[in-house]
Amino acid sequence: MLNREILKQHLGGIQAKLDFATVEPFANFSERWFVDQVGQELMAYLAGLGNPVAGSPEADLLYLANSCMSWRCYEMAFPHLKLRASDLGIQKLNTQNTVAVAKWEYVDSREANLAMLDLAQENFWMAVEQIRPPAWLDSAAYKKRQKLWIRSASELAEHLPTLGRKSRLFEQLITYVRRAEQTYIKPVLTEPVYTDLKAKWANSAYTFTEPEQALLDAIRPALAHMALFEAYPYLPLTLDVSGITERRSKNGTMEEVAPSETNKGTQKRQLYQDGQFYLSELQDYLKATATTELWPGYHQASLPKTGQSTTDDFTNSSLIIL
C-alpha cells in the first residue's frame, strides 16, 4: 500500500529526492507489522477502498492507516539513513552547507517519530470504533482485541491520565491488563457474571443494557489501576541479550545504565512471587479437572498412599465435634 507519494504526504521532513527504493524494505516490514495489528480482514478492506470520496469516514480511515504505516516505516529506516554502505566501506555523507546533527537532536527526533506513530495509532483505532467496518467486526483480530475490557492506550489514559496515550507502553501492559482481569475483577464479579459479560463484550452484534454498561464503567477504573500495579515492578528494567539495563533521562536524552541492586532485587522477588502465583493457578486447575480419564497420572499421584493417614475435613458440613 505504501509508495513514495504516500510517504511524502505523511512525512513532511522527507526530501523530494529520496529514492523510494532506499526505504522500500522498511515499507514492506511496516505493512507486515500493520497486518499483525489489525488483522488480514481489515487490511484487505483498507486495500480495497481505492480512492474513497474525500472527507468520507472511509477516506479518513485510510489516511490514518497510511499514516501508521508511514511513521512505522520511517522509524525503522531512520537509523540507517545516516550511513551509506558500498564497496568502499561504510561512509557518512556531509554535503555542502549541511552539518551533522547532535546526539540529543538525533535522540529527540526518534522520540518525536514514535510520538507521531502513537498519535496515528490511537486516532486510527478511534476511527475504527466509529465506523465499525463489517470486515473488522467479523475478523479474528476483532475477537482478539475484544478479549480485554481496556483495549487501547486512549481507554487506559481515561483512568490514568499520567500515562499519556502511548501505544508502545500499552502493548507492554496488555499482559498485566489480562492478569488484573483474572486476579482482581473475576473474583469480585463471580465466575458466572464474569463469563457472561465477557461473552457479550466479544459479540459485536450485542447492545449492552443500561445496568450492564454501568457495570462496565465501574470495572474499567479498577482494572486500569490494578493492571498498572501488577506491571509496576517490571517497568524500570529492560532485559535483552546484552543483559539487564535501566533507562534514565539525562540532559534531554535517554541513556541506558546498569540497574541498581535494589531494583534488580525487587524485580527478582516479583518474578518469583508471580511464578508461585501461576503455579498455584496450575495446581488448582489440575485438582479441579483431573480424573482417571483426564490427566490420570496427576490424579493417581494426588490420591492418598496406602496406609497414609488423612486429615478429616468437615468443611461445609453440619457436624458438631465435641
C-alpha positions in Angstrom: 0.0 0.0 0.0 2.9 2.4 0.7 4.6 4.3 -2.1 6.7 7.4 -2.4 3.8 9.8 -2.7 2.1 8.4 0.4 5.3 8.6 2.4 5.8 12.3 1.4 2.2 13.0 2.2 2.6 11.9 5.8 6.3 12.6 6.5 6.9 16.3 5.7 10.6 16.1 6.5 11.4 13.7 3.7 13.3 15.3 0.9 11.9 15.2 -2.6 14.9 13.4 -4.0 14.8 10.5 -1.5 14.6 7.3 -3.6 11.8 5.1 -2.5 14.0 2.1 -3.1 16.0 3.2 -0.1 13.1 2.8 2.3 11.1 0.1 0.4 12.3 -2.8 2.6 11.2 -0.9 5.7 7.9 -0.1 4.0 7.3 -3.8 3.4 8.0 -4.6 7.1 5.8 -1.8 8.2 2.9 -3.3 6.2 3.6 -6.7 7.8 3.6 -5.0 11.3 0.2 -3.3 10.5 -1.4 -6.6 9.3 -0.4 -8.1 12.7 -2.0 -5.1 14.5 -5.3 -5.0 12.6 -5.7 -8.5 11.0 -5.9 -9.7 7.4 -9.6 -9.0 7.0 -9.3 -5.3 7.9 -6.1 -4.8 5.9 -7.9 -6.3 2.8 -10.8 -4.0 3.4 -8.5 -1.0 3.5 -6.6 -2.1 0.4 -9.9 -2.4 -1.4 -11.1 1.1 -0.7 -9.0 2.5 -3.6 -9.8 6.2 -3.8 -12.7 6.9 -1.4 -14.6 10.2 -1.5 -12.7 13.0 0.1 -14.0 13.8 3.5 -15.8 10.5 4.0 -15.2 8.3 7.0 -13.6 5.7 4.8 -11.1 8.3 3.4 -10.3 9.3 6.9 -9.7 5.7 8.0 -7.5 5.0 5.0 -5.5 8.2 5.7 -4.9 7.2 9.3 -3.9 3.6 8.3 -1.3 5.0 5.8 -0.1 7.4 8.5 0.5 4.4 10.9 2.5 2.5 8.3 4.4 5.6 7.1 5.6 6.6 10.6 6.5 2.9 11.4 8.4 2.7 8.1 10.3 6.0 8.8 11.1 4.9 12.4 12.7 1.7 11.2 14.6 3.4 8.4 15.7 6.4 10.4 18.9 4.9 11.9 20.0 3.5 8.5 19.6 6.8 6.6 22.6 8.4 8.2 25.1 5.9 6.8 25.9 4.6 3.3 27.5 1.1 2.7 29.3 0.3 -0.5 32.4 -1.4 -1.8 34.4 1.4 -0.2 33.0 0.5 3.2 30.6 2.4 5.4 30.5 6.2 5.0 28.7 9.1 6.5 27.8 11.8 3.9 28.1 15.5 4.8 27.1 17.5 1.7 27.8 21.2 1.2 26.0 23.7 3.5 24.9 20.9 5.9 26.1 19.9 9.4 25.8 16.6 11.3 23.1 16.6 14.0 24.0 16.5 17.6 23.3 13.4 19.7 20.4 15.0 21.5 18.9 16.1 18.2 19.0 12.6 16.9 17.5 11.0 20.0 14.9 13.8 20.2 13.9 13.1 16.5 13.5 9.4 17.1 11.3 10.1 20.1 9.2 12.6 18.0 8.8 9.9 15.3 7.5 7.4 17.9 5.2 10.1 19.3 3.7 10.6 15.8 3.3 6.8 15.5 1.4 6.7 18.8 -0.8 9.5 17.7 -1.6 7.9 14.4 -2.4 4.5 16.0 -4.7 6.0 18.6 -6.6 8.0 16.0 -6.9 5.0 13.7 -8.5 2.8 16.4 -10.9 5.6 17.4 -11.9 5.8 13.7 -12.4 2.1 13.5 -14.6 2.2 16.6 -16.7 4.9 15.0 -17.0 3.3 11.5 -17.1 -0.3 12.6 -16.5 -1.9 9.1 -18.2 -5.3 8.8 -14.8 -6.8 7.7 -13.4 -5.8 11.1 -16.4 -7.0 13.2 -16.2 -10.5 11.6 -12.4 -10.8 11.9 -10.3 -12.9 14.3 -8.4 -9.7 15.1 -11.6 -8.1 16.4 -12.2 -11.1 18.7 -8.7 -10.9 20.0 -8.9 -7.2 20.7 -12.3 -7.7 22.5 -10.8 -10.2 24.9 -9.8 -7.2 27.2 -12.1 -4.6 28.7 -9.4 -2.0 28.2 -8.3 -2.2 24.6 -6.1 0.8 23.8 -3.8 3.5 25.3 -6.6 6.0 24.9 -9.0 3.9 27.0 -6.3 3.4 29.6 -5.5 7.1 29.7 -9.1 7.9 30.5 -8.5 6.4 34.0 -4.7 7.0 34.3 -4.0 10.4 32.6 -0.4 10.5 33.7 0.5 7.6 31.4 -0.4 9.5 28.3 -1.7 7.9 25.1 1.3 5.8 24.2 0.5 2.7 22.2 4.1 1.4 22.8 3.5 1.4 26.6 0.1 -0.1 26.3 1.5 -3.1 24.3 3.7 -3.8 27.3 0.8 -3.6 29.7 -1.6 -6.0 27.8 -0.3 -9.0 29.8 -0.9 -7.2 33.1 -4.4 -6.0 32.0 -5.3 -9.6 31.3 -3.8 -10.7 34.6 -5.7 -8.0 36.5 -8.9 -9.1 35.0 -8.3 -12.7 36.1 -6.9 -11.9 39.5 -8.9 -9.0 40.8 -12.1 -8.5 38.6 -13.2 -12.1 38.2 -13.4 -12.9 41.9 -15.5 -9.8 42.6 -17.9 -10.5 39.7 -18.0 -14.2 40.3 -17.4 -16.8 37.6 -21.0 -16.8 36.0 -21.2 -12.9 35.8 -17.6 -12.6 34.5 -18.1 -15.3 31.8 -21.5 -13.9 30.7 -20.2 -10.3 30.5 -17.1 -11.4 28.6 -19.2 -13.3 26.0 -21.4 -10.2 25.5 -18.4 -7.9 25.2 -16.9 -10.2 22.4 -20.2 -10.2 20.5 -20.2 -7.3 18.0 -24.0 -7.5 17.5 -24.9 -7.3 21.2 -26.1 -4.0 22.7 -25.5 -3.6 26.4 -28.3 -2.7 28.7 -28.0 0.3 31.0 -27.2 -1.7 34.1 -24.6 -3.8 32.1 -23.0 -0.6 30.8 -22.9 0.8 34.3 -21.1 -2.3 35.5 -18.5 -2.0 32.7 -18.0 1.7 33.6 -17.3 0.6 37.2 -15.0 -2.3 36.1 -12.6 -0.2 34.0 -11.2 2.3 36.5 -10.4 -0.6 38.9 -8.9 -2.7 36.1 -6.7 0.2 34.9 -5.2 0.8 38.3 -4.7 -2.8 39.2 -3.1 -3.6 35.8 -0.5 -0.8 36.4 0.0 -2.1 39.9 0.8 -5.5 38.5 3.2 -4.1 35.9 4.9 -1.6 38.1 7.8 -3.8 39.3 8.7 -4.7 35.7 8.7 -1.2 34.1 12.0 0.2 35.3 14.2 -2.5 33.9 14.8 -4.0 30.4 16.1 -7.5 29.8 17.7 -8.4 26.4 20.7 -10.3 25.0 23.1 -7.6 26.4 21.8 -8.1 29.9 19.7 -6.1 32.3 19.6 -2.3 31.8 17.8 0.7 33.3 16.8 3.7 31.2 17.3 7.2 32.6 16.7 10.7 31.2 19.7 13.0 31.2 20.0 16.4 29.6 17.0 15.7 27.4 18.3 12.3 26.1 17.6 8.7 27.3 20.6 6.6 28.3 20.9 3.0 29.5 22.8 2.3 32.7 23.4 -0.7 34.9 20.5 -1.1 37.2 20.8 -0.7 41.0 20.9 -3.8 43.2 17.7 -2.6 44.8 15.8 -2.6 41.5 17.2 -5.9 40.4 16.3 -7.5 43.8 12.8 -6.1 43.6 12.2 -7.5 40.2 13.7 -10.8 41.0 11.4 -11.2 44.1 8.4 -10.2 41.9 9.3 -12.8 39.3 9.4 -15.5 42.0 6.1 -14.4 43.5 4.4 -14.2 40.2 5.8 -17.7 39.3 4.4 -19.1 42.5 1.1 -17.5 41.8 0.8 -19.1 38.4 2.0 -22.4 39.8 -0.9 -22.2 42.3 -3.3 -21.5 39.4 -2.0 -24.5 37.6 -2.4 -26.8 40.6 -5.9 -25.5 41.2 -6.8 -26.3 37.6 -5.4 -29.8 37.8 -7.1 -30.5 41.1 -10.5 -29.4 39.7 -10.2 -31.3 36.4 -8.0 -34.4 37.0 -9.8 -37.8 36.8 -9.0 -41.3 35.8 -9.5 -40.3 32.1 -8.2 -36.8 32.1 -4.6 -36.3 33.4 -4.7 -39.8 35.0 -1.0 -39.5 36.1 -1.7 -36.4 38.3 -5.0 -37.9 39.5 -3.2 -41.1 40.7 -0.3 -39.2 42.3 -2.7 -37.0 44.2 -4.6 -40.0 45.8 -3.6 -40.8 49.4 -1.0 -43.5 49.6 -1.9 -46.9 51.1 -1.6 -46.7 54.9 -1.3 -42.9 54.8 -3.5 -41.2 57.4 -5.7 -38.4 56.1 -7.0 -35.4 58.0 -10.7 -35.3 58.4 -12.2 -32.4 56.5 -15.5 -31.2 57.9 -15.7 -28.1 55.7 -19.3 -27.2 54.7 -20.7 -29.9 56.9 -23.3 -29.6 59.7 -21.5 -31.9 62.1 -20.6 -30.6 65.6 -17.4 -32.1 67.1 -17.5 -32.3 70.9 
